[in-house]
Amino acid sequence: MEINTAPIKQKDNNVVIGFMRNISERKQAEQLYHNLADSSPVGVYIIQNRRFVFTNPVFQHVSGYTDEELLKIQPVFLVYPEDRETVRQNAAEMLKGKRNQPYEVRLVTKNGEIRWGLERMTSITYEGKRAAVGNFMDITERKLAEDKLEQAAQEWRATFDSITDIIIIQDKDNRITRVNKAAADSLNTTPKALLGRLCQEAMHDTQEPPVKCPHIETLNTGKPAESEIFNSKLEAYFHEVTSPIFNEKGEVNGSIMVARDVTKQKRMEEQLIVTDRLASIGELSSGIAHELNNPLTSVIGFSQLLMEGDVPENMRENLATIYDEAQRAAVIVKNLLTFARKHAPVKQMSQVNTVVEGVLKLRSYEQKVNNIEVEKHLAVNLPEIMMDSFQMQQVFLNIIINAEFAMLEAHQKGKLTVTTEVANNMLKISFADDGPGISEANLKRIFDPFFTTKEVGKGTGLGLSICHGIVTEHGGQIYVKSEIGQGATFIVELPLDAH
């Protein structure tokens, strides 16, 4: 029985009126609730007026506090600071009568440990007053396991993305299911954008797999396969290796492909072939030059003897022409021998103008038949510098041949301007053409090994990188100035005081 009293003043006497209400049923219900809560496998608590008024043994165990201690603590101080707003918002939703969904929250225990819980609060009447009952299911072990799985996944992803080779996982329909960062970077996109796309479409811009596709072979045989494929989209050679992926029935339902860019190796092989061919051509040229020297010597000698004799004037002019042309042919043969001969790298004091003139003589015939005009501005009295003449000849020859190629490709003729001068204590040699110019993107890569804008079979991309190495070894620098449509100027600067 519950008795409530209230004083009432009547005339000058104080009268107390009492109201009696049978609350035995409510007490029995609350006791039943206590008994159920005490046997619950999850933490249970009741909050009234922002204080704990009841906690069950499980909640006491999780929090590390006794029931007496919890009844003296404000519940908010048990909540992890970053989660307090979440608890407040859920409490507000509960008080508005909205459906309250379980939410994750962290609890700070008595010893400072953080415990994760799945919490849900419900509005009730407790001891005749409004209160909130909370259920706290400890999910700390599950969260730790999830964190470990997430950490393992992140570590796996980091490892996967740190591999510089292209890795593509695809299903039996050739659709990409996973790629690493190297694959996405090579295609100038993101891993997410590649998922679900056909491998051949993403890699080759085709609807059909390439010939000798190792993925198709692996699907058919259930065994690893490998192939070397030229990727026309990326303009690169790739060595691709695939390994089968089996399902629970032992059937092949996909493959893991690892692709390595072997373009440099292929270009090196091509360069070795070209080098070997050039060596053979050099030996052949040397032999031909020696064979030509003997008859040329005879032609020069006999024409000179005839001119010294008593011959008609008109015949003398013809003999002079024969003599001059034979002399010119002899100079060409001499230059061929000089260029074809093997030389050990030797630096000595040399005249740059002499090297430039020699290279231009080597190219004079090609330039004449291809309508290429050469304009020379060679400074007089240039000081000699320490250099390897034959290496520098290779540099100048490569620059000139590239300029000729660019001009002929652009308009079947051209004008090459060669300038030598001294500037800022450097000897400066410039080769300016009136070709199509070089784009800004290509200017940044023009001295990179194997970079070329020429068609396959017309260039290896090694010439300018070799030139860069030679000039750098001489303590100088080589660079290019160009704009699209304005031609290009290659500049070689060599130190005057190099040793």
TIVEXDO-878933 format. One record per residue (C-alpha): x, y negated, z negated. Coordinates in steps of 0.1 Angstrom, whole numbers, plus 5000, padded with zeros to 4 digits. Last residue first. Layout:
<gubas>
{{X, Y, Z}} ...
</gubas>
This chain:
<gubas>
{{5898, 4805, 5686}} {{5870, 4780, 5693}} {{5879, 4743, 5694}} {{5857, 4733, 5723}} {{5827, 4752, 5711}} {{5805, 4768, 5737}} {{5769, 4757, 5745}} {{5749, 4776, 5771}} {{5716, 4760, 5783}} {{5689, 4777, 5803}} {{5665, 4752, 5820}} {{5631, 4764, 5831}} {{5606, 4752, 5857}} {{5579, 4726, 5852}} {{5548, 4746, 5859}} {{5545, 4760, 5824}} {{5570, 4742, 5802}} {{5606, 4751, 5796}} {{5638, 4746, 5775}} {{5660, 4776, 5770}} {{5687, 4785, 5744}} {{5722, 4799, 5742}} {{5745, 4792, 5713}} {{5783, 4792, 5707}} {{5807, 4809, 5684}} {{5820, 4832, 5712}} {{5803, 4861, 5696}} {{5770, 4841, 5698}} {{5776, 4837, 5736}} {{5782, 4874, 5741}} {{5752, 4885, 5719}} {{5728, 4860, 5736}} {{5739, 4872, 5770}} {{5732, 4908, 5759}} {{5697, 4898, 5748}} {{5693, 4880, 5781}} {{5701, 4911, 5802}} {{5683, 4937, 5780}} {{5647, 4932, 5792}} {{5648, 4963, 5814}} {{5638, 4946, 5847}} {{5622, 4954, 5880}} {{5611, 4990, 5874}} {{5580, 4980, 5855}} {{5571, 4945, 5864}} {{5590, 4915, 5851}} {{5580, 4897, 5820}} {{5608, 4913, 5799}} {{5615, 4920, 5763}} {{5638, 4950, 5759}} {{5660, 4932, 5733}} {{5646, 4899, 5721}} {{5662, 4868, 5739}} {{5629, 4857, 5755}} {{5608, 4863, 5724}} {{5599, 4828, 5712}} {{5600, 4815, 5748}} {{5574, 4841, 5758}} {{5547, 4826, 5735}} {{5555, 4791, 5747}} {{5550, 4801, 5783}} {{5580, 4800, 5807}} {{5583, 4779, 5839}} {{5570, 4786, 5874}} {{5603, 4780, 5891}} {{5621, 4748, 5897}} {{5654, 4760, 5882}} {{5679, 4744, 5858}} {{5711, 4761, 5848}} {{5730, 4741, 5821}} {{5766, 4745, 5808}} {{5775, 4725, 5777}} {{5810, 4724, 5763}} {{5806, 4713, 5727}} {{5821, 4685, 5706}} {{5787, 4667, 5706}} {{5785, 4668, 5745}} {{5810, 4678, 5771}} {{5796, 4685, 5806}} {{5787, 4712, 5831}} {{5756, 4711, 5853}} {{5741, 4737, 5877}} {{5709, 4727, 5895}} {{5690, 4756, 5913}} {{5664, 4747, 5939}} {{5638, 4771, 5952}} {{5624, 4793, 5978}} {{5597, 4820, 5981}} {{5572, 4800, 5960}} {{5567, 4816, 5926}} {{5583, 4850, 5929}} {{5613, 4835, 5947}} {{5617, 4809, 5920}} {{5615, 4834, 5891}} {{5639, 4858, 5908}} {{5665, 4831, 5916}} {{5664, 4819, 5880}} {{5669, 4855, 5867}} {{5698, 4860, 5890}} {{5714, 4827, 5878}} {{5710, 4835, 5841}} {{5725, 4870, 5846}} {{5754, 4857, 5866}} {{5762, 4830, 5840}} {{5763, 4856, 5812}} {{5783, 4882, 5832}} {{5809, 4855, 5841}} {{5811, 4846, 5804}} {{5821, 4882, 5797}} {{5847, 4882, 5825}} {{5861, 4849, 5814}} {{5865, 4859, 5778}} {{5868, 4825, 5760}} {{5891, 4800, 5745}} {{5884, 4766, 5761}} {{5900, 4746, 5789}} {{5891, 4709, 5789}} {{5869, 4696, 5816}} {{5887, 4672, 5839}} {{5858, 4668, 5863}} {{5822, 4674, 5852}} {{5804, 4699, 5874}} {{5771, 4686, 5888}} {{5762, 4712, 5913}} {{5731, 4715, 5934}} {{5722, 4749, 5948}} {{5694, 4753, 5974}} {{5676, 4786, 5975}} {{5663, 4794, 6009}} {{5664, 4832, 6003}} {{5691, 4839, 6030}} {{5713, 4812, 6015}} {{5709, 4821, 5979}} {{5716, 4858, 5986}} {{5748, 4847, 6005}} {{5760, 4823, 5979}} {{5755, 4847, 5949}} {{5791, 4858, 5945}} {{5803, 4823, 5954}} {{5780, 4809, 5926}} {{5797, 4833, 5902}} {{5832, 4821, 5911}} {{5822, 4784, 5909}} {{5808, 4790, 5874}} {{5840, 4808, 5862}} {{5862, 4781, 5876}} {{5841, 4753, 5861}} {{5845, 4771, 5827}} {{5883, 4768, 5827}} {{5901, 4793, 5806}} {{5922, 4796, 5775}} {{5922, 4833, 5765}} {{5898, 4858, 5751}} {{5902, 4894, 5761}} {{5875, 4921, 5761}} {{5890, 4950, 5780}} {{5883, 4948, 5817}} {{5868, 4972, 5842}} {{5870, 4961, 5878}} {{5836, 4956, 5897}} {{5835, 4919, 5892}} {{5871, 4912, 5903}} {{5868, 4937, 5932}} {{5836, 4921, 5944}} {{5852, 4886, 5941}} {{5882, 4898, 5962}} {{5858, 4912, 5988}} {{5840, 4879, 5990}} {{5872, 4860, 5993}} {{5883, 4883, 6022}} {{5850, 4878, 6039}} {{5856, 4840, 6038}} {{5891, 4845, 6052}} {{5877, 4866, 6080}} {{5851, 4839, 6087}} {{5879, 4812, 6088}} {{5901, 4833, 6111}} {{5873, 4842, 6135}} {{5863, 4806, 6137}} {{5898, 4795, 6143}} {{5901, 4821, 6171}} {{5870, 4806, 6187}} {{5885, 4771, 6185}} {{5918, 4784, 6200}} {{5898, 4800, 6229}} {{5884, 4766, 6238}} {{5919, 4751, 6236}} {{5935, 4776, 6259}} {{5962, 4799, 6244}} {{5999, 4794, 6240}} {{6006, 4812, 6207}} {{6002, 4799, 6171}} {{5964, 4806, 6174}} {{5971, 4842, 6185}} {{5994, 4848, 6154}} {{5967, 4835, 6131}} {{5940, 4857, 6147}} {{5964, 4886, 6144}} {{5970, 4881, 6106}} {{5934, 4873, 6097}} {{5920, 4903, 6116}} {{5947, 4926, 6103}} {{5941, 4916, 6067}} {{5904, 4920, 6073}} {{5910, 4955, 6086}} {{5930, 4965, 6055}} {{5908, 4947, 6029}} {{5876, 4964, 6041}} {{5886, 4998, 6028}} {{5897, 4983, 5994}} {{5863, 4965, 5992}} {{5845, 4997, 6000}} {{5863, 5016, 5973}} {{5856, 4988, 5947}} {{5820, 4986, 5958}} {{5816, 5024, 5953}} {{5832, 5022, 5919}} {{5809, 4993, 5910}} {{5779, 5011, 5924}} {{5787, 5041, 5903}} {{5791, 5019, 5872}} {{5758, 5002, 5881}} {{5741, 5036, 5883}} {{5755, 5046, 5849}} {{5743, 5013, 5835}} {{5709, 5017, 5851}} {{5706, 5052, 5836}} {{5718, 5039, 5803}} {{5693, 5011, 5806}} {{5665, 5036, 5813}} {{5675, 5056, 5782}} {{5676, 5024, 5762}} {{5642, 5014, 5775}} {{5628, 5048, 5764}} {{5644, 5045, 5730}} {{5631, 5010, 5726}} {{5596, 5021, 5737}} {{5595, 5049, 5712}} {{5566, 5035, 5692}} {{5555, 5063, 5668}} {{5521, 5079, 5667}} {{5508, 5100, 5639}} {{5474, 5116, 5647}} {{5453, 5134, 5621}} {{5428, 5157, 5636}} {{5391, 5166, 5637}} {{5365, 5192, 5631}} {{5385, 5224, 5635}} {{5366, 5253, 5621}} {{5377, 5271, 5589}} {{5341, 5273, 5576}} {{5349, 5247, 5549}} {{5360, 5222, 5576}} {{5395, 5222, 5591}} {{5416, 5191, 5601}} {{5442, 5198, 5628}} {{5476, 5181, 5631}} {{5484, 5156, 5659}} {{5517, 5142, 5670}} {{5521, 5112, 5694}} {{5553, 5098, 5707}} {{5543, 5064, 5720}} {{5556, 5043, 5750}} {{5546, 5007, 5751}} {{5527, 4982, 5773}} {{5501, 4978, 5746}} {{5472, 4983, 5769}} {{5492, 5005, 5793}} {{5500, 5030, 5766}} {{5526, 5054, 5780}} {{5521, 5088, 5763}} {{5547, 5112, 5749}} {{5530, 5143, 5736}} {{5526, 5165, 5705}} {{5503, 5192, 5693}} {{5495, 5209, 5660}} {{5473, 5240, 5662}} {{5435, 5246, 5663}} {{5439, 5254, 5700}} {{5411, 5234, 5716}} {{5408, 5206, 5690}} {{5446, 5203, 5688}} {{5448, 5200, 5726}} {{5422, 5173, 5726}} {{5441, 5154, 5699}} {{5474, 5158, 5718}} {{5460, 5139, 5749}} {{5479, 5154, 5778}} {{5462, 5130, 5803}} {{5446, 5101, 5784}} {{5412, 5104, 5767}} {{5382, 5091, 5788}} {{5363, 5059, 5783}} {{5394, 5037, 5787}} {{5407, 5006, 5768}} {{5438, 5026, 5758}} {{5440, 5025, 5720}} {{5405, 5014, 5710}} {{5387, 5031, 5739}} {{5408, 5062, 5737}} {{5401, 5065, 5699}} {{5364, 5061, 5703}} {{5352, 5035, 5678}} {{5336, 5045, 5644}} {{5361, 5027, 5623}} {{5383, 5003, 5643}} {{5368, 4970, 5630}} {{5374, 4982, 5594}} {{5411, 4988, 5600}} {{5415, 4952, 5612}} {{5425, 4939, 5646}} {{5456, 4929, 5666}} {{5459, 4964, 5681}} {{5494, 4970, 5667}} {{5482, 4955, 5634}} {{5452, 4979, 5632}} {{5475, 5010, 5637}} {{5501, 4997, 5612}} {{5473, 4990, 5586}} {{5463, 5027, 5585}} {{5433, 5042, 5603}} {{5403, 5062, 5592}} {{5372, 5078, 5608}} {{5380, 5071, 5644}} {{5357, 5088, 5669}} {{5372, 5114, 5692}} {{5340, 5135, 5690}} {{5359, 5162, 5670}} {{5366, 5136, 5644}} {{5395, 5111, 5642}} {{5422, 5102, 5617}} {{5447, 5076, 5631}} {{5481, 5069, 5617}} {{5505, 5045, 5635}} {{5540, 5046, 5622}} {{5551, 5019, 5597}} {{5538, 5038, 5567}} {{5530, 5012, 5540}} {{5493, 5014, 5547}} {{5489, 5050, 5537}} {{5511, 5045, 5506}} {{5489, 5015, 5496}} {{5458, 5035, 5504}} {{5470, 5064, 5483}} {{5479, 5041, 5454}} {{5445, 5024, 5457}} {{5427, 5058, 5457}} {{5448, 5070, 5427}} {{5439, 5038, 5409}} {{5402, 5042, 5418}} {{5403, 5078, 5406}} {{5421, 5068, 5374}} {{5395, 5040, 5369}} {{5367, 5065, 5374}} {{5382, 5089, 5349}} {{5385, 5060, 5324}} {{5349, 5050, 5331}} {{5337, 5085, 5325}} {{5357, 5087, 5292}} {{5343, 5054, 5281}} {{5307, 5063, 5288}} {{5293, 5059, 5253}} {{5255, 5057, 5255}} {{5242, 5027, 5236}} {{5204, 5025, 5230}} {{5190, 4992, 5217}} {{5159, 4984, 5197}} {{5148, 4948, 5196}} {{5126, 4933, 5169}} {{5093, 4916, 5163}} {{5080, 4919, 5127}} {{5057, 4943, 5109}} {{5084, 4964, 5095}} {{5097, 4968, 5131}} {{5077, 4958, 5161}} {{5094, 4967, 5194}} {{5112, 4950, 5224}} {{5135, 4973, 5243}} {{5172, 4972, 5250}} {{5193, 4994, 5273}} {{5230, 5000, 5272}} {{5255, 5022, 5291}} {{5287, 5019, 5271}} {{5324, 5013, 5275}} {{5345, 5012, 5245}} {{5374, 4987, 5239}} {{5396, 4994, 5209}} {{5401, 4966, 5184}} {{5402, 4988, 5152}} {{5366, 4979, 5143}} {{5354, 4986, 5178}} {{5349, 4960, 5206}} {{5320, 4971, 5228}} {{5319, 4968, 5266}} {{5287, 4967, 5286}} {{5272, 4986, 5315}} {{5235, 4980, 5322}} {{5203, 5000, 5318}} {{5173, 4984, 5334}} {{5148, 4963, 5316}} {{5114, 4958, 5332}} {{5103, 4923, 5325}} {{5085, 4915, 5293}} {{5099, 4880, 5291}} {{5118, 4891, 5259}} {{5135, 4919, 5279}} {{5146, 4895, 5306}} {{5161, 4872, 5280}} {{5179, 4902, 5264}} {{5193, 4912, 5298}} {{5206, 4877, 5303}} {{5222, 4875, 5269}} {{5239, 4909, 5273}} {{5254, 4899, 5307}} {{5265, 4866, 5291}} {{5283, 4885, 5264}} {{5302, 4908, 5287}} {{5334, 4886, 5291}} {{5336, 4883, 5253}} {{5334, 4921, 5246}} {{5303, 4926, 5224}} {{5308, 4934, 5187}} {{5307, 4897, 5178}} {{5272, 4894, 5194}} {{5258, 4919, 5169}} {{5263, 4895, 5139}} {{5279, 4916, 5112}} {{5265, 4922, 5077}} {{5243, 4951, 5086}} {{5272, 4966, 5105}} {{5294, 4968, 5074}} {{5267, 4987, 5054}} {{5261, 5011, 5082}} {{5299, 5018, 5084}} {{5320, 5004, 5112}} {{5340, 5023, 5138}} {{5318, 5011, 5166}} {{5314, 5046, 5182}} {{5309, 5063, 5148}} {{5284, 5037, 5135}} {{5265, 5040, 5168}} {{5264, 5078, 5164}} {{5254, 5076, 5127}} {{5223, 5054, 5135}} {{5221, 5017, 5130}} {{5193, 4997, 5114}} {{5187, 4960, 5104}} {{5214, 4946, 5126}} {{5212, 4909, 5127}} {{5201, 4883, 5154}} {{5167, 4878, 5137}} {{5160, 4915, 5141}} {{5183, 4940, 5158}} {{5177, 4977, 5157}} {{5204, 5002, 5166}} {{5208, 5035, 5184}} {{5240, 5052, 5196}} {{5234, 5083, 5217}} {{5231, 5119, 5207}} {{5200, 5112, 5187}} {{5196, 5130, 5153}} {{5197, 5098, 5132}} {{5174, 5080, 5158}} {{5148, 5108, 5154}} {{5148, 5106, 5116}} {{5147, 5068, 5117}} {{5118, 5069, 5141}} {{5099, 5093, 5118}} {{5106, 5070, 5089}} {{5092, 5041, 5110}} {{5061, 5061, 5118}} {{5055, 5071, 5082}} {{5059, 5035, 5071}} {{5034, 5024, 5097}} {{5009, 5051, 5086}} {{5014, 5041, 5049}} {{5007, 5005, 5057}} {{4973, 5002, 5039}} {{4966, 4965, 5034}} {{4959, 4945, 5003}} {{4953, 4907, 5002}} {{4958, 4888, 4969}} {{4943, 4855, 4959}} {{4963, 4835, 4933}} {{4944, 4807, 4915}} {{4961, 4777, 4901}} {{4937, 4756, 4881}} {{4931, 4719, 4884}} {{4902, 4721, 4908}} {{4910, 4751, 4928}} {{4946, 4754, 4941}} {{4952, 4785, 4962}} {{4984, 4806, 4958}} {{4990, 4833, 4985}} {{4996, 4870, 4979}} {{5005, 4899, 5001}} {{5002, 4935, 4988}} {{5013, 4965, 5009}} {{5000, 5000, 5000}} 
</gubas>
